[in-house]
Amino acid sequence: GYRSRAAYKLKQINDSYRILKRGNRVVDIGCAPGGWVQVATKEAGPGGRVVGIDLKEVEPVDGATILQGSIDDPAAVAKIVEALGEEKADIILSDLAPNVSGMWEVDHARQIDLTRSALALARQVLKAGGNAVFKVFEGEFLNELKNEMKASFGKVLVSKPTASRQESSELYLVCIGFRS
Ligand code: SAM
């Protein structure tokens, strides 16, 4: 079994877009409790490498490196780069969510800010031609962020996995073909 319901969303996204491949080097941002890390380590296989990070402590996952820290902290970003080693990442996964206040506009703005940090990390650590998946909350700032993604990737596709509650305002942007 998986540690999170979110794991099924990543599985559905991967069933549709086949973005996780054997031997992939994967960075998973906002990875607690570790469901996406479980899916990614299985798909990447023993020849791959998975590096996860979260503010919260995460129970170890076999075959993955898990760091505790904030994506907004340059020291934590340096640790991700170090864990990747010589080669850059094939894919960045971001399921980042702020502590939800319940005020929808506030949560949307904070989530988009977090995702912008994930995009900045992607620009540093992705190899040319690499892919990314970013969870986003719908709202007024989404289009601007999507345009920033379009500047860095060949294609930006919008996915709403059925495993994601239909009434929620979350979507996943599937970004294909990083242009470094
Ligand atoms: N994909 C995960 C899974 O399958 O288990 C679920 C991720 S959960 C929806 C979102 C996570 O983003 C939370 O665990 C939260 O701690 C993390 N997060 C929020 N802000 C963060 C930040 N600045 N740096 C790192 N992680 C952050």
Residues whose N, C-alpha, C, O or C-beta is under 5 A from the ligand:
A	BS01	SAM	S4 A6 A7 G30 C31 A32 P33 G34 G35 W36 I53 D54 L55 K56 G69 S70 I71 D72 D95 L96 A97 P98
